[in-house]
């Protein structure tokens, strides 16, 4: 596969995946438990926070599954 040919790109992809998971989870928690973006999302802040948390968890599960699958193939 083309993506396996460059180990430094794989390492970068590994870290970026987990950084994005952390960003989605942090934004979801900020929307739910703080007054951030109260003017922008006055009525839907909790819904946006919930969606960000769910997507962050979904992305974390998918990332972990990909890493386990890659390790089993090697």
Predicted model as a PDB file, atoms N, CA, C, CB and O in Angstrom, pLDDT in the B-factor column:
MODEL        1                                                                  
ATOM      1  N   UNK A   1       0.832  -1.170   0.000  1.00 47.00           N  
ATOM      2  CA  UNK A   1       0.000   0.000   0.000  1.00 47.00           C  
ATOM      3  C   UNK A   1       0.886   1.245   0.000  1.00 47.00           C  
ATOM      4  CB  UNK A   1      -0.952  -0.009   1.208  1.00 47.00           C  
ATOM      5  O   UNK A   1       1.990   1.213   0.544  1.00 47.00           O  
ATOM      6  N   UNK A   2       0.432   2.311  -0.586  1.00 52.00           N  
ATOM      7  CA  UNK A   2       1.225   3.528  -0.718  1.00 52.00           C  
ATOM      8  C   UNK A   2       1.452   4.178   0.639  1.00 52.00           C  
ATOM      9  CB  UNK A   2       0.540   4.512  -1.666  1.00 52.00           C  
ATOM     10  O   UNK A   2       2.549   4.674   0.894  1.00 52.00           O  
ATOM     11  N   UNK A   3       0.453   4.195   1.520  1.00 53.00           N  
ATOM     12  CA  UNK A   3       0.591   4.876   2.801  1.00 53.00           C  
ATOM     13  C   UNK A   3       1.610   4.198   3.711  1.00 53.00           C  
ATOM     14  CB  UNK A   3      -0.747   4.942   3.495  1.00 53.00           C  
ATOM     15  O   UNK A   3       2.140   4.845   4.614  1.00 53.00           O  
ATOM     16  N   UNK A   4       1.902   2.907   3.500  1.00 62.00           N  
ATOM     17  CA  UNK A   4       2.870   2.209   4.333  1.00 62.00           C  
ATOM     18  C   UNK A   4       4.307   2.434   3.873  1.00 62.00           C  
ATOM     19  CB  UNK A   4       2.565   0.734   4.344  1.00 62.00           C  
ATOM     20  O   UNK A   4       5.237   1.970   4.532  1.00 62.00           O  
ATOM     21  N   UNK A   5       4.507   3.126   2.772  1.00 70.00           N  
ATOM     22  CA  UNK A   5       5.852   3.280   2.236  1.00 70.00           C  
ATOM     23  C   UNK A   5       6.670   4.331   2.970  1.00 70.00           C  
ATOM     24  CB  UNK A   5       5.779   3.631   0.783  1.00 70.00           C  
ATOM     25  O   UNK A   5       7.898   4.311   2.892  1.00 70.00           O  
ATOM     26  N   UNK A   6       6.024   5.249   3.682  1.00 80.00           N  
ATOM     27  CA  UNK A   6       6.747   6.326   4.347  1.00 80.00           C  
ATOM     28  C   UNK A   6       6.495   6.255   5.859  1.00 80.00           C  
ATOM     29  CB  UNK A   6       6.318   7.710   3.779  1.00 80.00           C  
ATOM     30  O   UNK A   6       5.418   6.636   6.315  1.00 80.00           O  
ATOM     31  N   UNK A   7       7.461   5.778   6.635  1.00 80.00           N  
ATOM     32  CA  UNK A   7       7.238   5.633   8.079  1.00 80.00           C  
ATOM     33  C   UNK A   7       7.042   6.958   8.808  1.00 80.00           C  
ATOM     34  CB  UNK A   7       8.395   4.904   8.695  1.00 80.00           C  
ATOM     35  O   UNK A   7       6.313   7.015   9.798  1.00 80.00           O  
ATOM     36  N   UNK A   8       7.684   8.026   8.330  1.00 85.00           N  
ATOM     37  CA  UNK A   8       7.503   9.307   9.004  1.00 85.00           C  
ATOM     38  C   UNK A   8       6.088   9.850   8.783  1.00 85.00           C  
ATOM     39  CB  UNK A   8       8.543  10.321   8.508  1.00 85.00           C  
ATOM     40  O   UNK A   8       5.532  10.496   9.672  1.00 85.00           O  
ATOM     41  N   UNK A   9       5.505   9.597   7.621  1.00 82.00           N  
ATOM     42  CA  UNK A   9       4.125   9.997   7.367  1.00 82.00           C  
ATOM     43  C   UNK A   9       3.168   9.202   8.243  1.00 82.00           C  
ATOM     44  CB  UNK A   9       3.772   9.808   5.887  1.00 82.00           C  
ATOM     45  O   UNK A   9       2.170   9.743   8.719  1.00 82.00           O  
ATOM     46  N   UNK A  10       3.460   7.925   8.460  1.00 81.00           N  
ATOM     47  CA  UNK A  10       2.621   7.110   9.333  1.00 81.00           C  
ATOM     48  C   UNK A  10       2.664   7.615  10.767  1.00 81.00           C  
ATOM     49  CB  UNK A  10       3.059   5.651   9.280  1.00 81.00           C  
ATOM     50  O   UNK A  10       1.640   7.644  11.448  1.00 81.00           O  
ATOM     51  N   UNK A  11       3.845   8.014  11.227  1.00 85.00           N  
ATOM     52  CA  UNK A  11       3.985   8.541  12.584  1.00 85.00           C  
ATOM     53  C   UNK A  11       3.217   9.855  12.726  1.00 85.00           C  
ATOM     54  CB  UNK A  11       5.475   8.749  12.934  1.00 85.00           C  
ATOM     55  O   UNK A  11       2.545  10.080  13.732  1.00 85.00           O  
ATOM     56  N   UNK A  12       3.321  10.717  11.718  1.00 89.00           N  
ATOM     57  CA  UNK A  12       2.594  11.978  11.736  1.00 89.00           C  
ATOM     58  C   UNK A  12       1.095  11.731  11.733  1.00 89.00           C  
ATOM     59  CB  UNK A  12       2.992  12.844  10.543  1.00 89.00           C  
ATOM     60  O   UNK A  12       0.363  12.378  12.482  1.00 89.00           O  
ATOM     61  N   UNK A  13       0.630  10.816  10.911  1.00 87.00           N  
ATOM     62  CA  UNK A  13      -0.789  10.475  10.841  1.00 87.00           C  
ATOM     63  C   UNK A  13      -1.290   9.932  12.175  1.00 87.00           C  
ATOM     64  CB  UNK A  13      -1.037   9.451   9.732  1.00 87.00           C  
ATOM     65  O   UNK A  13      -2.407  10.234  12.595  1.00 87.00           O  
ATOM     66  N   UNK A  14      -0.464   9.135  12.834  1.00 86.00           N  
ATOM     67  CA  UNK A  14      -0.800   8.566  14.141  1.00 86.00           C  
ATOM     68  C   UNK A  14      -1.048   9.684  15.157  1.00 86.00           C  
ATOM     69  CB  UNK A  14       0.332   7.627  14.634  1.00 86.00           C  
ATOM     70  O   UNK A  14      -2.059   9.672  15.858  1.00 86.00           O  
ATOM     71  N   UNK A  15      -0.132  10.646  15.237  1.00 91.00           N  
ATOM     72  CA  UNK A  15      -0.264  11.727  16.202  1.00 91.00           C  
ATOM     73  C   UNK A  15      -1.412  12.673  15.844  1.00 91.00           C  
ATOM     74  CB  UNK A  15       1.039  12.504  16.295  1.00 91.00           C  
ATOM     75  O   UNK A  15      -2.131  13.127  16.734  1.00 91.00           O  
ATOM     76  N   UNK A  16      -1.592  12.973  14.577  1.00 93.00           N  
ATOM     77  CA  UNK A  16      -2.666  13.873  14.165  1.00 93.00           C  
ATOM     78  C   UNK A  16      -4.033  13.266  14.478  1.00 93.00           C  
ATOM     79  CB  UNK A  16      -2.555  14.187  12.666  1.00 93.00           C  
ATOM     80  O   UNK A  16      -4.945  13.985  14.886  1.00 93.00           O  
ATOM     81  N   UNK A  17      -4.186  11.969  14.294  1.00 92.00           N  
ATOM     82  CA  UNK A  17      -5.452  11.311  14.624  1.00 92.00           C  
ATOM     83  C   UNK A  17      -5.804  11.510  16.095  1.00 92.00           C  
ATOM     84  CB  UNK A  17      -5.379   9.812  14.296  1.00 92.00           C  
ATOM     85  O   UNK A  17      -6.938  11.865  16.414  1.00 92.00           O  
ATOM     86  N   UNK A  18      -4.858  11.287  16.983  1.00 93.00           N  
ATOM     87  CA  UNK A  18      -5.148  11.436  18.404  1.00 93.00           C  
ATOM     88  C   UNK A  18      -5.278  12.896  18.826  1.00 93.00           C  
ATOM     89  CB  UNK A  18      -4.070  10.767  19.218  1.00 93.00           C  
ATOM     90  O   UNK A  18      -6.024  13.199  19.757  1.00 93.00           O  
ATOM     91  N   UNK A  19      -4.575  13.795  18.169  1.00 96.00           N  
ATOM     92  CA  UNK A  19      -4.745  15.223  18.457  1.00 96.00           C  
ATOM     93  C   UNK A  19      -6.152  15.663  18.078  1.00 96.00           C  
ATOM     94  CB  UNK A  19      -3.692  16.070  17.699  1.00 96.00           C  
ATOM     95  O   UNK A  19      -6.786  16.417  18.816  1.00 96.00           O  
ATOM     96  N   UNK A  20      -6.641  15.199  16.936  1.00 96.00           N  
ATOM     97  CA  UNK A  20      -7.994  15.567  16.516  1.00 96.00           C  
ATOM     98  C   UNK A  20      -9.052  14.980  17.453  1.00 96.00           C  
ATOM     99  CB  UNK A  20      -8.248  15.097  15.081  1.00 96.00           C  
ATOM    100  O   UNK A  20     -10.059  15.632  17.731  1.00 96.00           O  
ATOM    101  N   UNK A  21      -8.837  13.779  17.933  1.00 96.00           N  
ATOM    102  CA  UNK A  21      -9.762  13.204  18.914  1.00 96.00           C  
ATOM    103  C   UNK A  21      -9.795  14.085  20.158  1.00 96.00           C  
ATOM    104  CB  UNK A  21      -9.349  11.748  19.286  1.00 96.00           C  
ATOM    105  O   UNK A  21     -10.869  14.382  20.681  1.00 96.00           O  
ATOM    106  N   UNK A  22      -8.633  14.502  20.628  1.00 96.00           N  
ATOM    107  CA  UNK A  22      -8.569  15.365  21.812  1.00 96.00           C  
ATOM    108  C   UNK A  22      -9.245  16.711  21.568  1.00 96.00           C  
ATOM    109  CB  UNK A  22      -7.115  15.586  22.226  1.00 96.00           C  
ATOM    110  O   UNK A  22      -9.903  17.245  22.460  1.00 96.00           O  
ATOM    111  N   UNK A  23      -9.088  17.260  20.364  1.00 96.00           N  
ATOM    112  CA  UNK A  23      -9.714  18.538  20.034  1.00 96.00           C  
ATOM    113  C   UNK A  23     -11.234  18.407  20.043  1.00 96.00           C  
ATOM    114  CB  UNK A  23      -9.229  19.039  18.661  1.00 96.00           C  
ATOM    115  O   UNK A  23     -11.922  19.252  20.616  1.00 96.00           O  
ATOM    116  N   UNK A  24     -11.767  17.358  19.415  1.00 96.00           N  
ATOM    117  CA  UNK A  24     -13.223  17.172  19.393  1.00 96.00           C  
ATOM    118  C   UNK A  24     -13.777  16.963  20.793  1.00 96.00           C  
ATOM    119  CB  UNK A  24     -13.595  15.984  18.506  1.00 96.00           C  
ATOM    120  O   UNK A  24     -14.814  17.531  21.136  1.00 96.00           O  
ATOM    121  N   UNK A  25     -13.109  16.165  21.600  1.00 96.00           N  
ATOM    122  CA  UNK A  25     -13.587  15.932  22.961  1.00 96.00           C  
ATOM    123  C   UNK A  25     -13.513  17.208  23.799  1.00 96.00           C  
ATOM    124  CB  UNK A  25     -12.772  14.817  23.627  1.00 96.00           C  
ATOM    125  O   UNK A  25     -14.433  17.502  24.563  1.00 96.00           O  
ATOM    126  N   UNK A  26     -12.433  17.960  23.661  1.00 95.00           N  
ATOM    127  CA  UNK A  26     -12.285  19.201  24.420  1.00 95.00           C  
ATOM    128  C   UNK A  26     -13.332  20.233  24.007  1.00 95.00           C  
ATOM    129  CB  UNK A  26     -10.880  19.775  24.229  1.00 95.00           C  
ATOM    130  O   UNK A  26     -13.929  20.889  24.861  1.00 95.00           O  
ATOM    131  N   UNK A  27     -13.554  20.376  22.710  1.00 93.00           N  
ATOM    132  CA  UNK A  27     -14.575  21.323  22.258  1.00 93.00           C  
ATOM    133  C   UNK A  27     -15.960  20.911  22.726  1.00 93.00           C  
ATOM    134  CB  UNK A  27     -14.555  21.441  20.738  1.00 93.00           C  
ATOM    135  O   UNK A  27     -16.757  21.758  23.129  1.00 93.00           O  
ATOM    136  N   UNK A  28     -16.255  19.619  22.677  1.00 93.00           N  
ATOM    137  CA  UNK A  28     -17.549  19.138  23.162  1.00 93.00           C  
ATOM    138  C   UNK A  28     -17.743  19.455  24.633  1.00 93.00           C  
ATOM    139  CB  UNK A  28     -17.678  17.640  22.936  1.00 93.00           C  
ATOM    140  O   UNK A  28     -18.815  19.906  25.036  1.00 93.00           O  
ATOM    141  N   UNK A  29     -16.714  19.221  25.439  1.00 93.00           N  
ATOM    142  CA  UNK A  29     -16.809  19.527  26.868  1.00 93.00           C  
ATOM    143  C   UNK A  29     -16.922  21.027  27.115  1.00 93.00           C  
ATOM    144  CB  UNK A  29     -15.599  18.970  27.609  1.00 93.00           C  
ATOM    145  O   UNK A  29     -17.661  21.457  28.001  1.00 93.00           O  
ATOM    146  N   UNK A  30     -16.194  21.820  26.340  1.00 91.00           N  
ATOM    147  CA  UNK A  30     -16.292  23.276  26.481  1.00 91.00           C  
ATOM    148  C   UNK A  30     -17.690  23.778  26.141  1.00 91.00           C  
ATOM    149  CB  UNK A  30     -15.261  23.966  25.586  1.00 91.00           C  
ATOM    150  O   UNK A  30     -18.224  24.636  26.843  1.00 91.00           O  
ATOM    151  N   UNK A  31     -18.281  23.261  25.088  1.00 90.00           N  
ATOM    152  CA  UNK A  31     -19.625  23.682  24.715  1.00 90.00           C  
ATOM    153  C   UNK A  31     -20.645  23.267  25.768  1.00 90.00           C  
ATOM    154  CB  UNK A  31     -20.005  23.100  23.358  1.00 90.00           C  
ATOM    155  O   UNK A  31     -21.601  23.998  26.026  1.00 90.00           O  
ATOM    156  N   UNK A  32     -20.450  22.110  26.372  1.00 89.00           N  
ATOM    157  CA  UNK A  32     -21.419  21.630  27.358  1.00 89.00           C  
ATOM    158  C   UNK A  32     -21.297  22.311  28.709  1.00 89.00           C  
ATOM    159  CB  UNK A  32     -21.266  20.158  27.537  1.00 89.00           C  
ATOM    160  O   UNK A  32     -22.311  22.607  29.341  1.00 89.00           O  
ATOM    161  N   UNK A  33     -20.079  22.564  29.164  1.00 90.00           N  
ATOM    162  CA  UNK A  33     -19.895  22.983  30.553  1.00 90.00           C  
ATOM    163  C   UNK A  33     -19.381  24.404  30.748  1.00 90.00           C  
ATOM    164  CB  UNK A  33     -18.966  22.059  31.209  1.00 90.00           C  
ATOM    165  O   UNK A  33     -19.115  24.798  31.883  1.00 90.00           O  
ATOM    166  N   UNK A  34     -19.234  25.182  29.686  1.00 88.00           N  
ATOM    167  CA  UNK A  34     -18.809  26.575  29.837  1.00 88.00           C  
ATOM    168  C   UNK A  34     -19.736  27.471  29.027  1.00 88.00           C  
ATOM    169  CB  UNK A  34     -17.329  26.763  29.385  1.00 88.00           C  
ATOM    170  O   UNK A  34     -20.668  26.997  28.377  1.00 88.00           O  
ATOM    171  N   UNK A  35     -19.468  28.773  29.075  1.00 86.00           N  
ATOM    172  CA  UNK A  35     -20.282  29.741  28.337  1.00 86.00           C  
ATOM    173  C   UNK A  35     -19.645  30.145  27.017  1.00 86.00           C  
ATOM    174  CB  UNK A  35     -20.517  30.972  29.183  1.00 86.00           C  
ATOM    175  O   UNK A  35     -19.983  31.188  26.457  1.00 86.00           O  
ATOM    176  N   UNK A  36     -18.730  29.330  26.519  1.00 79.00           N  
ATOM    177  CA  UNK A  36     -18.073  29.626  25.244  1.00 79.00           C  
ATOM    178  C   UNK A  36     -19.112  29.563  24.126  1.00 79.00           C  
ATOM    179  CB  UNK A  36     -16.897  28.628  24.968  1.00 79.00           C  
ATOM    180  O   UNK A  36     -19.953  28.664  24.101  1.00 79.00           O  
ATOM    181  N   UNK A  37     -19.049  30.503  23.220  1.00 76.00           N  
ATOM    182  CA  UNK A  37     -19.934  30.599  22.049  1.00 76.00           C  
ATOM    183  C   UNK A  37     -21.400  30.721  22.438  1.00 76.00           C  
ATOM    184  CB  UNK A  37     -19.748  29.387  21.155  1.00 76.00           C  
ATOM    185  O   UNK A  37     -22.279  30.232  21.728  1.00 76.00           O  
ATOM    186  N   UNK A  38     -21.661  31.369  23.557  1.00 80.00           N  
ATOM    187  CA  UNK A  38     -23.048  31.560  23.988  1.00 80.00           C  
ATOM    188  C   UNK A  38     -23.792  32.494  23.035  1.00 80.00           C  
ATOM    189  CB  UNK A  38     -23.094  32.120  25.420  1.00 80.00           C  
ATOM    190  O   UNK A  38     -24.988  32.316  22.804  1.00 80.00           O  
ATOM    191  N   UNK A  39     -23.094  33.486  22.482  1.00 81.00           N  
ATOM    192  CA  UNK A  39     -23.743  34.408  21.550  1.00 81.00           C  
ATOM    193  C   UNK A  39     -23.998  33.736  20.198  1.00 81.00           C  
ATOM    194  CB  UNK A  39     -22.884  35.668  21.360  1.00 81.00           C  
ATOM    195  O   UNK A  39     -25.011  34.005  19.553  1.00 81.00           O  
ATOM    196  N   UNK A  40     -23.075  32.859  19.766  1.00 78.00           N  
ATOM    197  CA  UNK A  40     -23.199  32.208  18.465  1.00 78.00           C  
ATOM    198  C   UNK A  40     -24.244  31.108  18.481  1.00 78.00           C  
ATOM    199  CB  UNK A  40     -21.864  31.639  18.035  1.00 78.00           C  
ATOM    200  O   UNK A  40     -25.053  31.007  17.558  1.00 78.00           O  
ATOM    201  N   UNK A  41     -24.237  30.286  19.512  1.00 76.00           N  
ATOM    202  CA  UNK A  41     -25.184  29.177  19.638  1.00 76.00           C  
ATOM    203  C   UNK A  41     -25.988  29.323  20.930  1.00 76.00           C  
ATOM    204  CB  UNK A  41     -24.441  27.813  19.611  1.00 76.00           C  
ATOM    205  O   UNK A  41     -25.764  28.564  21.873  1.00 76.00           O  
ATOM    206  N   UNK A  42     -26.914  30.275  20.997  1.00 81.00           N  
ATOM    207  CA  UNK A  42     -27.613  30.474  22.269  1.00 81.00           C  
ATOM    208  C   UNK A  42     -28.534  29.307  22.649  1.00 81.00           C  
ATOM    209  CB  UNK A  42     -28.422  31.744  22.204  1.00 81.00           C  
ATOM    210  O   UNK A  42     -28.652  28.974  23.829  1.00 81.00           O  
ATOM    211  N   UNK A  43     -29.178  28.693  21.671  1.00 85.00           N  
ATOM    212  CA  UNK A  43     -30.149  27.646  21.987  1.00 85.00           C  
ATOM    213  C   UNK A  43     -29.593  26.244  21.755  1.00 85.00           C  
ATOM    214  CB  UNK A  43     -31.402  27.838  21.158  1.00 85.00           C  
ATOM    215  O   UNK A  43     -30.098  25.282  22.336  1.00 85.00           O  
ATOM    216  N   UNK A  44     -28.581  26.110  20.934  1.00 85.00           N  
ATOM    217  CA  UNK A  44     -28.126  24.783  20.523  1.00 85.00           C  
ATOM    218  C   UNK A  44     -26.750  24.413  21.047  1.00 85.00           C  
ATOM    219  CB  UNK A  44     -28.119  24.697  19.042  1.00 85.00           C  
ATOM    220  O   UNK A  44     -26.120  23.502  20.510  1.00 85.00           O  
ATOM    221  N   UNK A  45     -26.272  25.081  22.062  1.00 88.00           N  
ATOM    222  CA  UNK A  45     -24.927  24.800  22.579  1.00 88.00           C  
ATOM    223  C   UNK A  45     -24.802  23.381  23.105  1.00 88.00           C  
ATOM    224  CB  UNK A  45     -24.573  25.783  23.681  1.00 88.00           C  
ATOM    225  O   UNK A  45     -23.795  22.717  22.858  1.00 88.00           O  
ATOM    226  N   UNK A  46     -25.798  22.912  23.818  1.00 89.00           N  
ATOM    227  CA  UNK A  46     -25.739  21.552  24.365  1.00 89.00           C  
ATOM    228  C   UNK A  46     -25.795  20.505  23.257  1.00 89.00           C  
ATOM    229  CB  UNK A  46     -26.887  21.325  25.357  1.00 89.00           C  
ATOM    230  O   UNK A  46     -25.130  19.473  23.344  1.00 89.00           O  
ATOM    231  N   UNK A  47     -26.575  20.763  22.229  1.00 90.00           N  
ATOM    232  CA  UNK A  47     -26.648  19.827  21.104  1.00 90.00           C  
ATOM    233  C   UNK A  47     -25.319  19.773  20.355  1.00 90.00           C  
ATOM    234  CB  UNK A  47     -27.782  20.227  20.143  1.00 90.00           C  
ATOM    235  O   UNK A  47     -24.857  18.694  19.984  1.00 90.00           O  
ATOM    236  N   UNK A  48     -24.709  20.921  20.135  1.00 89.00           N  
ATOM    237  CA  UNK A  48     -23.418  20.970  19.450  1.00 89.00           C  
ATOM    238  C   UNK A  48     -22.354  20.273  20.292  1.00 89.00           C  
ATOM    239  CB  UNK A  48     -23.005  22.432  19.159  1.00 89.00           C  
ATOM    240  O   UNK A  48     -21.538  19.522  19.756  1.00 89.00           O  
ATOM    241  N   UNK A  49     -22.354  20.508  21.586  1.00 92.00           N  
ATOM    242  CA  UNK A  49     -21.404  19.851  22.469  1.00 92.00           C  
ATOM    243  C   UNK A  49     -21.566  18.337  22.478  1.00 92.00           C  
ATOM    244  CB  UNK A  49     -21.553  20.385  23.865  1.00 92.00           C  
ATOM    245  O   UNK A  49     -20.583  17.597  22.477  1.00 92.00           O  
ATOM    246  N   UNK A  50     -22.811  17.888  22.486  1.00 95.00           N  
ATOM    247  CA  UNK A  50     -23.078  16.452  22.463  1.00 95.00           C  
ATOM    248  C   UNK A  50     -22.618  15.830  21.159  1.00 95.00           C  
ATOM    249  CB  UNK A  50     -24.562  16.183  22.672  1.00 95.00           C  
ATOM    250  O   UNK A  50     -22.025  14.751  21.162  1.00 95.00           O  
ATOM    251  N   UNK A  51     -22.881  16.490  20.054  1.00 96.00           N  
ATOM    252  CA  UNK A  51     -22.460  15.969  18.745  1.00 96.00           C  
ATOM    253  C   UNK A  51     -20.935  15.893  18.673  1.00 96.00           C  
ATOM    254  CB  UNK A  51     -23.009  16.861  17.595  1.00 96.00           C  
ATOM    255  O   UNK A  51     -20.390  14.915  18.162  1.00 96.00           O  
ATOM    256  N   UNK A  52     -20.248  16.907  19.174  1.00 95.00           N  
ATOM    257  CA  UNK A  52     -18.790  16.891  19.158  1.00 95.00           C  
ATOM    258  C   UNK A  52     -18.230  15.768  20.039  1.00 95.00           C  
ATOM    259  CB  UNK A  52     -18.246  18.243  19.623  1.00 95.00           C  
ATOM    260  O   UNK A  52     -17.257  15.113  19.663  1.00 95.00           O  
ATOM    261  N   UNK A  53     -18.835  15.546  21.197  1.00 97.00           N  
ATOM    262  CA  UNK A  53     -18.390  14.451  22.058  1.00 97.00           C  
ATOM    263  C   UNK A  53     -18.624  13.093  21.411  1.00 97.00           C  
ATOM    264  CB  UNK A  53     -19.105  14.513  23.399  1.00 97.00           C  
ATOM    265  O   UNK A  53     -17.753  12.224  21.457  1.00 97.00           O  
ATOM    266  N   UNK A  54     -19.783  12.905  20.815  1.00 97.00           N  
ATOM    267  CA  UNK A  54     -20.087  11.630  20.161  1.00 97.00           C  
ATOM    268  C   UNK A  54     -19.147  11.397  18.989  1.00 97.00           C  
ATOM    269  CB  UNK A  54     -21.551  11.596  19.685  1.00 97.00           C  
ATOM    270  O   UNK A  54     -18.645  10.288  18.809  1.00 97.00           O  
ATOM    271  N   UNK A  55     -18.903  12.434  18.186  1.00 97.00           N  
ATOM    272  CA  UNK A  55     -17.997  12.281  17.052  1.00 97.00           C  
ATOM    273  C   UNK A  55     -16.569  12.006  17.520  1.00 97.00           C  
ATOM    274  CB  UNK A  55     -18.032  13.534  16.172  1.00 97.00           C  
ATOM    275  O   UNK A  55     -15.864  11.197  16.916  1.00 97.00           O  
ATOM    276  N   UNK A  56     -16.138  12.673  18.592  1.00 96.00           N  
ATOM    277  CA  UNK A  56     -14.807  12.416  19.133  1.00 96.00           C  
ATOM    278  C   UNK A  56     -14.651  10.976  19.599  1.00 96.00           C  
ATOM    279  CB  UNK A  56     -14.519  13.361  20.280  1.00 96.00           C  
ATOM    280  O   UNK A  56     -13.613  10.357  19.367  1.00 96.00           O  
ATOM    281  N   UNK A  57     -15.671  10.442  20.253  1.00 96.00           N  
ATOM    282  CA  UNK A  57     -15.634   9.032  20.692  1.00 96.00           C  
ATOM    283  C   UNK A  57     -15.643   8.091  19.489  1.00 96.00           C  
ATOM    284  CB  UNK A  57     -16.838   8.715  21.620  1.00 96.00           C  
ATOM    285  O   UNK A  57     -14.911   7.102  19.464  1.00 96.00           O  
ATOM    286  N   UNK A  58     -16.463   8.399  18.501  1.00 97.00           N  
ATOM    287  CA  UNK A  58     -16.515   7.585  17.286  1.00 97.00           C  
ATOM    288  C   UNK A  58     -15.168   7.569  16.582  1.00 97.00           C  
ATOM    289  CB  UNK A  58     -17.596   8.105  16.337  1.00 97.00           C  
ATOM    290  O   UNK A  58     -14.690   6.517  16.158  1.00 97.00           O  
ATOM    291  N   UNK A  59     -14.566   8.735  16.462  1.00 95.00           N  
ATOM    292  CA  UNK A  59     -13.266   8.825  15.790  1.00 95.00           C  
ATOM    293  C   UNK A  59     -12.178   8.100  16.581  1.00 95.00           C  
ATOM    294  CB  UNK A  59     -12.875  10.292  15.587  1.00 95.00           C  
ATOM    295  O   UNK A  59     -11.278   7.504  15.988  1.00 95.00           O  
ATOM    296  N   UNK A  60     -12.250   8.145  17.911  1.00 95.00           N  
ATOM    297  CA  UNK A  60     -11.278   7.435  18.732  1.00 95.00           C  
ATOM    298  C   UNK A  60     -11.403   5.928  18.531  1.00 95.00           C  
ATOM    299  CB  UNK A  60     -11.463   7.792  20.212  1.00 95.00           C  
ATOM    300  O   UNK A  60     -10.392   5.236  18.412  1.00 95.00           O  
ATOM    301  N   UNK A  61     -12.615   5.421  18.492  1.00 96.00           N  
ATOM    302  CA  UNK A  61     -12.831   3.988  18.286  1.00 96.00           C  
ATOM    303  C   UNK A  61     -12.299   3.560  16.920  1.00 96.00           C  
ATOM    304  CB  UNK A  61     -14.330   3.640  18.409  1.00 96.00           C  
ATOM    305  O   UNK A  61     -11.624   2.537  16.808  1.00 96.00           O  
ATOM    306  N   UNK A  62     -12.598   4.337  15.892  1.00 94.00           N  
ATOM    307  CA  UNK A  62     -12.136   4.014  14.541  1.00 94.00           C  
ATOM    308  C   UNK A  62     -10.606   4.052  14.468  1.00 94.00           C  
ATOM    309  CB  UNK A  62     -12.744   4.994  13.516  1.00 94.00           C  
ATOM    310  O   UNK A  62      -9.997   3.185  13.841  1.00 94.00           O  
ATOM    311  N   UNK A  63      -9.991   5.036  15.094  1.00 91.00           N  
ATOM    312  CA  UNK A  63      -8.531   5.156  15.082  1.00 91.00           C  
ATOM    313  C   UNK A  63      -7.878   3.969  15.789  1.00 91.00           C  
ATOM    314  CB  UNK A  63      -8.095   6.473  15.748  1.00 91.00           C  
ATOM    315  O   UNK A  63      -6.901   3.409  15.290  1.00 91.00           O  
ATOM    316  N   UNK A  64      -8.407   3.589  16.935  1.00 92.00           N  
ATOM    317  CA  UNK A  64      -7.843   2.457  17.672  1.00 92.00           C  
ATOM    318  C   UNK A  64      -8.002   1.163  16.882  1.00 92.00           C  
ATOM    319  CB  UNK A  64      -8.513   2.323  19.048  1.00 92.00           C  
ATOM    320  O   UNK A  64      -7.092   0.335  16.859  1.00 92.00           O  
ATOM    321  N   UNK A  65      -9.150   0.983  16.235  1.00 93.00           N  
ATOM    322  CA  UNK A  65      -9.356  -0.215  15.416  1.00 93.00           C  
ATOM    323  C   UNK A  65      -8.370  -0.273  14.257  1.00 93.00           C  
ATOM    324  CB  UNK A  65     -10.789  -0.254  14.881  1.00 93.00           C  
ATOM    325  O   UNK A  65      -7.831  -1.339  13.959  1.00 93.00           O  
ATOM    326  N   UNK A  66      -8.127   0.859  13.598  1.00 90.00           N  
ATOM    327  CA  UNK A  66      -7.165   0.900  12.498  1.00 90.00           C  
ATOM    328  C   UNK A  66      -5.762   0.558  12.983  1.00 90.00           C  
ATOM    329  CB  UNK A  66      -7.169   2.278  11.836  1.00 90.00           C  
ATOM    330  O   UNK A  66      -5.034  -0.171  12.309  1.00 90.00           O  
ATOM    331  N   UNK A  67      -5.380   1.076  14.141  1.00 87.00           N  
ATOM    332  CA  UNK A  67      -4.050   0.795  14.667  1.00 87.00           C  
ATOM    333  C   UNK A  67      -3.906  -0.674  15.035  1.00 87.00           C  
ATOM    334  CB  UNK A  67      -3.763   1.672  15.881  1.00 87.00           C  
ATOM    335  O   UNK A  67      -2.867  -1.277  14.765  1.00 87.00           O  
ATOM    336  N   UNK A  68      -4.919  -1.255  15.641  1.00 91.00           N  
ATOM    337  CA  UNK A  68      -4.859  -2.678  15.982  1.00 91.00           C  
ATOM    338  C   UNK A  68      -4.780  -3.532  14.726  1.00 91.00           C  
ATOM    339  CB  UNK A  68      -6.078  -3.084  16.819  1.00 91.00           C  
ATOM    340  O   UNK A  68      -4.025  -4.503  14.681  1.00 91.00           O  
ATOM    341  N   UNK A  69      -5.560  -3.175  13.699  1.00 90.00           N  
ATOM    342  CA  UNK A  69      -5.547  -3.914  12.437  1.00 90.00           C  
ATOM    343  C   UNK A  69      -4.183  -3.804  11.767  1.00 90.00           C  
ATOM    344  CB  UNK A  69      -6.646  -3.396  11.495  1.00 90.00           C  
ATOM    345  O   UNK A  69      -3.676  -4.783  11.220  1.00 90.00           O  
ATOM    346  N   UNK A  70      -3.590  -2.614  11.809  1.00 84.00           N  
ATOM    347  CA  UNK A  70      -2.273  -2.420  11.200  1.00 84.00           C  
ATOM    348  C   UNK A  70      -1.206  -3.231  11.936  1.00 84.00           C  
ATOM    349  CB  UNK A  70      -1.898  -0.928  11.199  1.00 84.00           C  
ATOM    350  O   UNK A  70      -0.327  -3.820  11.307  1.00 84.00           O  
ATOM    351  N   UNK A  71      -1.281  -3.261  13.255  1.00 82.00           N  
ATOM    352  CA  UNK A  71      -0.310  -4.038  14.037  1.00 82.00           C  
ATOM    353  C   UNK A  71      -0.459  -5.534  13.811  1.00 82.00           C  
ATOM    354  CB  UNK A  71      -0.462  -3.730  15.517  1.00 82.00           C  
ATOM    355  O   UNK A  71       0.537  -6.258  13.843  1.00 82.00           O  
ATOM    356  N   UNK A  72      -1.680  -6.018  13.583  1.00 87.00           N  
ATOM    357  CA  UNK A  72      -1.885  -7.431  13.312  1.00 87.00           C  
ATOM    358  C   UNK A  72      -1.368  -7.821  11.936  1.00 87.00           C  
ATOM    359  CB  UNK A  72      -3.353  -7.776  13.431  1.00 87.00           C  
ATOM    360  O   UNK A  72      -0.912  -8.948  11.740  1.00 87.00           O  
ATOM    361  N   UNK A  73      -1.435  -6.906  10.988  1.00 82.00           N  
ATOM    362  CA  UNK A  73      -0.961  -7.181   9.639  1.00 82.00           C  
ATOM    363  C   UNK A  73       0.560  -7.237   9.562  1.00 82.00           C  
ATOM    364  CB  UNK A  73      -1.484  -6.132   8.685  1.00 82.00           C  
ATOM    365  O   UNK A  73       1.108  -7.882   8.668  1.00 82.00           O  
ATOM    366  N   UNK A  74       1.239  -6.582  10.470  1.00 72.00           N  
ATOM    367  CA  UNK A  74       2.701  -6.533  10.422  1.00 72.00           C  
ATOM    368  C   UNK A  74       3.319  -7.721  11.067  1.00 72.00           C  
ATOM    369  CB  UNK A  74       3.212  -5.296  11.075  1.00 72.00           C  
ATOM    370  O   UNK A  74       4.544  -7.832  11.111  1.00 72.00           O  
TER     371      UNK A  74                                                      
ENDMDL                                                                          
END                                                                             
